[in-house]
Amino acid sequence: MKAKTIAVIVLIVLAIILILQNTGVVEYSVLFWKISMSRIIWLILILLVGFISGYLVAMQRGQKQ
């Protein structure tokens, strides 16, 4: 296996462990609203936003070269 593949697998496993350990319900204040949701959902949303933005930045850099 390539080092990049191993690094991605390790990061995915760490993300899954992090998500599964944070199952409590938390309350977030966004402007005038209060949102209550499971910490798992919040972490998954943050991870997805991070992966998508990283992918889009990589695609932009690939097109410029």
N, CA, C and O atoms as a GROMACS GRO file, in nm:
protein
  260
    1MET      N    1   0.084  -0.119   0.000
    1MET     CA    2   0.000   0.000   0.000
    1MET      C    3   0.088   0.125   0.000
    1MET      O    4   0.198   0.126   0.054
    2LYS      N    5   0.036   0.227  -0.060
    2LYS     CA    6   0.107   0.355  -0.063
    2LYS      C    7   0.089   0.428   0.070
    2LYS      O    8  -0.008   0.404   0.143
    3ALA      N    9   0.183   0.516   0.099
    3ALA     CA   10   0.178   0.590   0.225
    3ALA      C   11   0.054   0.679   0.232
    3ALA      O   12  -0.004   0.698   0.340
    4LYS      N   13   0.013   0.734   0.120
    4LYS     CA   14  -0.105   0.821   0.117
    4LYS      C   15  -0.231   0.742   0.152
    4LYS      O   16  -0.317   0.792   0.225
    5THR      N   17  -0.243   0.621   0.102
    5THR     CA   18  -0.358   0.537   0.130
    5THR      C   19  -0.363   0.500   0.278
    5THR      O   20  -0.470   0.503   0.339
    6ILE      N   21  -0.248   0.466   0.334
    6ILE     CA   22  -0.242   0.432   0.476
    6ILE      C   23  -0.280   0.553   0.562
    6ILE      O   24  -0.351   0.538   0.661
    7ALA      N   25  -0.232   0.670   0.525
    7ALA     CA   26  -0.263   0.792   0.600
    7ALA      C   27  -0.413   0.821   0.596
    7ALA      O   28  -0.470   0.861   0.697
    8VAL      N   29  -0.476   0.803   0.482
    8VAL     CA   30  -0.620   0.827   0.469
    8VAL      C   31  -0.698   0.727   0.555
    8VAL      O   32  -0.794   0.765   0.622
    9ILE      N   33  -0.657   0.600   0.553
    9ILE     CA   34  -0.725   0.499   0.634
    9ILE      C   35  -0.712   0.531   0.782
    9ILE      O   36  -0.809   0.519   0.857
   10VAL      N   37  -0.592   0.572   0.826
   10VAL     CA   38  -0.571   0.607   0.966
   10VAL      C   39  -0.658   0.726   1.005
   10VAL      O   40  -0.718   0.726   1.113
   11LEU      N   41  -0.666   0.827   0.920
   11LEU     CA   42  -0.749   0.944   0.949
   11LEU      C   43  -0.897   0.908   0.956
   11LEU      O   44  -0.969   0.960   1.041
   12ILE      N   45  -0.942   0.820   0.869
   12ILE     CA   46  -1.082   0.779   0.872
   12ILE      C   47  -1.113   0.702   1.000
   12ILE      O   48  -1.217   0.724   1.062
   13VAL      N   49  -1.023   0.612   1.041
   13VAL     CA   50  -1.044   0.537   1.164
   13VAL      C   51  -1.047   0.631   1.284
   13VAL      O   52  -1.131   0.616   1.372
   14LEU      N   53  -0.955   0.727   1.289
   14LEU     CA   54  -0.953   0.823   1.399
   14LEU      C   55  -1.081   0.907   1.402
   14LEU      O   56  -1.135   0.936   1.509
   15ALA      N   57  -1.130   0.946   1.285
   15ALA     CA   58  -1.254   1.024   1.278
   15ALA      C   59  -1.372   0.941   1.329
   15ALA      O   60  -1.458   0.994   1.401
   16ILE      N   61  -1.378   0.814   1.293
   16ILE     CA   62  -1.487   0.728   1.339
   16ILE      C   63  -1.482   0.712   1.491
   16ILE      O   64  -1.585   0.718   1.558
   17ILE      N   65  -1.362   0.692   1.546
   17ILE     CA   66  -1.348   0.680   1.691
   17ILE      C   67  -1.392   0.808   1.760
   17ILE      O   68  -1.464   0.804   1.860
   18LEU      N   69  -1.350   0.922   1.707
   18LEU     CA   70  -1.388   1.051   1.765
   18LEU      C   71  -1.539   1.070   1.762
   18LEU      O   72  -1.597   1.116   1.861
   19ILE      N   73  -1.601   1.036   1.653
   19ILE     CA   74  -1.746   1.054   1.640
   19ILE      C   75  -1.821   0.962   1.736
   19ILE      O   76  -1.917   1.005   1.799
   20LEU      N   77  -1.779   0.836   1.747
   20LEU     CA   78  -1.850   0.742   1.832
   20LEU      C   79  -1.835   0.773   1.981
   20LEU      O   80  -1.920   0.732   2.060
   21GLN      N   81  -1.730   0.844   2.020
   21GLN     CA   82  -1.712   0.878   2.160
   21GLN      C   83  -1.791   1.002   2.202
   21GLN      O   84  -1.802   1.030   2.321
   22ASN      N   85  -1.845   1.075   2.108
   22ASN     CA   86  -1.918   1.198   2.138
   22ASN      C   87  -2.064   1.184   2.100
   22ASN      O   88  -2.107   1.229   1.994
   23THR      N   89  -2.141   1.119   2.188
   23THR     CA   90  -2.280   1.090   2.155
   23THR      C   91  -2.380   1.181   2.228
   23THR      O   92  -2.500   1.166   2.208
   24GLY      N   93  -2.333   1.273   2.310
   24GLY     CA   94  -2.424   1.357   2.387
   24GLY      C   95  -2.496   1.460   2.303
   24GLY      O   96  -2.454   1.491   2.191
   25VAL      N   97  -2.604   1.513   2.357
   25VAL     CA   98  -2.679   1.620   2.291
   25VAL      C   99  -2.626   1.754   2.340
   25VAL      O  100  -2.608   1.775   2.460
   26VAL      N  101  -2.602   1.843   2.247
   26VAL     CA  102  -2.551   1.976   2.281
   26VAL      C  103  -2.641   2.082   2.219
   26VAL      O  104  -2.714   2.055   2.123
   27GLU      N  105  -2.634   2.201   2.273
   27GLU     CA  106  -2.715   2.312   2.224
   27GLU      C  107  -2.622   2.420   2.168
   27GLU      O  108  -2.528   2.462   2.235
   28TYR      N  109  -2.650   2.464   2.046
   28TYR     CA  110  -2.573   2.567   1.980
   28TYR      C  111  -2.659   2.691   1.961
   28TYR      O  112  -2.778   2.682   1.930
   29SER      N  113  -2.600   2.806   1.981
   29SER     CA  114  -2.670   2.932   1.956
   29SER      C  115  -2.616   2.991   1.827
   29SER      O  116  -2.497   3.018   1.813
   30VAL      N  117  -2.708   3.010   1.732
   30VAL     CA  118  -2.673   3.068   1.603
   30VAL      C  119  -2.760   3.191   1.586
   30VAL      O  120  -2.880   3.180   1.561
   31LEU      N  121  -2.699   3.308   1.598
   31LEU     CA  122  -2.769   3.435   1.593
   31LEU      C  123  -2.883   3.435   1.696
   31LEU      O  124  -2.857   3.443   1.816
   32PHE      N  125  -3.008   3.426   1.650
   32PHE     CA  126  -3.122   3.431   1.741
   32PHE      C  127  -3.183   3.294   1.768
   32PHE      O  128  -3.279   3.283   1.845
   33TRP      N  129  -3.128   3.190   1.707
   33TRP     CA  130  -3.185   3.057   1.720
   33TRP      C  131  -3.098   2.972   1.812
   33TRP      O  132  -2.977   2.992   1.823
   34LYS      N  133  -3.163   2.879   1.878
   34LYS     CA  134  -3.091   2.778   1.956
   34LYS      C  135  -3.119   2.643   1.892
   34LYS      O  136  -3.235   2.604   1.874
   35ILE      N  137  -3.013   2.573   1.859
   35ILE     CA  138  -3.025   2.445   1.791
   35ILE      C  139  -2.974   2.336   1.885
   35ILE      O  140  -2.862   2.345   1.935
   36SER      N  141  -3.055   2.235   1.908
   36SER     CA  142  -3.014   2.119   1.987
   36SER      C  143  -2.999   2.001   1.893
   36SER      O  144  -3.092   1.966   1.821
   37MET      N  145  -2.883   1.941   1.894
   37MET     CA  146  -2.860   1.824   1.810
   37MET      C  147  -2.754   1.736   1.873
   37MET      O  148  -2.680   1.779   1.961
   38SER      N  149  -2.749   1.614   1.828
   38SER     CA  150  -2.650   1.520   1.876
   38SER      C  151  -2.511   1.565   1.830
   38SER      O  152  -2.495   1.615   1.718
   39ARG      N  153  -2.414   1.547   1.915
   39ARG     CA  154  -2.277   1.586   1.881
   39ARG      C  155  -2.224   1.503   1.763
   39ARG      O  156  -2.139   1.550   1.688
   40ILE      N  157  -2.275   1.381   1.748
   40ILE     CA  158  -2.234   1.297   1.635
   40ILE      C  159  -2.270   1.364   1.503
   40ILE      O  160  -2.188   1.372   1.412
   41ILE      N  161  -2.393   1.413   1.493
   41ILE     CA  162  -2.438   1.478   1.369
   41ILE      C  163  -2.355   1.602   1.342
   41ILE      O  164  -2.316   1.627   1.228
   42TRP      N  165  -2.327   1.680   1.446
   42TRP     CA  166  -2.248   1.802   1.430
   42TRP      C  167  -2.108   1.770   1.380
   42TRP      O  168  -2.058   1.836   1.288
   43LEU      N  169  -2.044   1.668   1.438
   43LEU     CA  170  -1.909   1.631   1.396
   43LEU      C  171  -1.906   1.578   1.253
   43LEU      O  172  -1.814   1.607   1.177
   44ILE      N  173  -2.008   1.500   1.217
   44ILE     CA  174  -2.015   1.449   1.080
   44ILE      C  175  -2.031   1.564   0.981
   44ILE      O  176  -1.967   1.565   0.876
   45LEU      N  177  -2.115   1.660   1.014
   45LEU     CA  178  -2.132   1.777   0.926
   45LEU      C  179  -2.002   1.855   0.910
   45LEU      O  180  -1.967   1.896   0.800
   46ILE      N  181  -1.931   1.876   1.020
   46ILE     CA  182  -1.804   1.948   1.015
   46ILE      C  183  -1.702   1.872   0.931
   46ILE      O  184  -1.631   1.932   0.850
   47LEU      N  185  -1.695   1.740   0.950
   47LEU     CA  186  -1.602   1.659   0.870
   47LEU      C  187  -1.635   1.664   0.722
   47LEU      O  188  -1.546   1.676   0.638
   48LEU      N  189  -1.763   1.656   0.688
   48LEU     CA  190  -1.804   1.662   0.548
   48LEU      C  191  -1.769   1.797   0.485
   48LEU      O  192  -1.721   1.803   0.372
   49VAL      N  193  -1.794   1.904   0.559
   49VAL     CA  194  -1.759   2.037   0.508
   49VAL      C  195  -1.608   2.048   0.485
   49VAL      O  196  -1.564   2.104   0.386
   50GLY      N  197  -1.530   1.993   0.578
   50GLY     CA  198  -1.386   1.996   0.564
   50GLY      C  199  -1.336   1.915   0.444
   50GLY      O  200  -1.251   1.962   0.369
   51PHE      N  201  -1.390   1.795   0.427
   51PHE     CA  202  -1.350   1.712   0.314
   51PHE      C  203  -1.390   1.775   0.181
   51PHE      O  204  -1.311   1.776   0.086
   52ILE      N  205  -1.511   1.827   0.174
   52ILE     CA  206  -1.558   1.889   0.049
   52ILE      C  207  -1.476   2.013   0.016
   52ILE      O  208  -1.438   2.032  -0.100
   53SER      N  209  -1.449   2.097   0.115
   53SER     CA  210  -1.370   2.218   0.086
   53SER      C  211  -1.228   2.181   0.047
   53SER      O  212  -1.170   2.244  -0.041
   54GLY      N  213  -1.169   2.080   0.111
   54GLY     CA  214  -1.036   2.036   0.073
   54GLY      C  215  -1.032   1.980  -0.068
   54GLY      O  216  -0.938   2.005  -0.142
   55TYR      N  217  -1.135   1.905  -0.104
   55TYR     CA  218  -1.144   1.850  -0.239
   55TYR      C  219  -1.158   1.960  -0.343
   55TYR      O  220  -1.093   1.956  -0.448
   56LEU      N  221  -1.242   2.059  -0.313
   56LEU     CA  222  -1.260   2.170  -0.409
   56LEU      C  223  -1.132   2.251  -0.426
   56LEU      O  224  -1.101   2.293  -0.538
   57VAL      N  225  -1.060   2.274  -0.318
   57VAL     CA  226  -0.933   2.347  -0.328
   57VAL      C  227  -0.832   2.267  -0.410
   57VAL      O  228  -0.760   2.323  -0.492
   58ALA      N  229  -0.827   2.137  -0.390
   58ALA     CA  230  -0.736   2.052  -0.466
   58ALA      C  231  -0.772   2.051  -0.613
   58ALA      O  232  -0.684   2.052  -0.699
   59MET      N  233  -0.901   2.050  -0.643
   59MET     CA  234  -0.945   2.054  -0.783
   59MET      C  235  -0.907   2.186  -0.848
   59MET      O  236  -0.865   2.188  -0.964
   60GLN      N  237  -0.922   2.298  -0.776
   60GLN     CA  238  -0.886   2.428  -0.831
   60GLN      C  239  -0.736   2.436  -0.860
   60GLN      O  240  -0.696   2.488  -0.964
   61ARG      N  241  -0.656   2.386  -0.770
   61ARG     CA  242  -0.510   2.388  -0.790
   61ARG      C  243  -0.469   2.298  -0.906
   61ARG      O  244  -0.374   2.329  -0.978
   62GLY      N  245  -0.539   2.189  -0.923
   62GLY     CA  246  -0.509   2.097  -1.033
   62GLY      C  247  -0.543   2.156  -1.168
   62GLY      O  248  -0.476   2.125  -1.267
   63GLN      N  249  -0.645   2.239  -1.177
   63GLN     CA  250  -0.685   2.300  -1.304
   63GLN      C  251  -0.593   2.413  -1.345
   63GLN      O  252  -0.578   2.439  -1.464
   64LYS      N  253  -0.531   2.481  -1.248
   64LYS     CA  254  -0.444   2.595  -1.280
   64LYS      C  255  -0.311   2.551  -1.339
   64LYS      O  256  -0.249   2.627  -1.413
   65GLN      N  257  -0.267   2.430  -1.309
   65GLN     CA  258  -0.137   2.386  -1.357
   65GLN      C  259  -0.141   2.330  -1.495
   65GLN      O  260  -0.038   2.289  -1.548
   0.00000   0.00000   0.00000
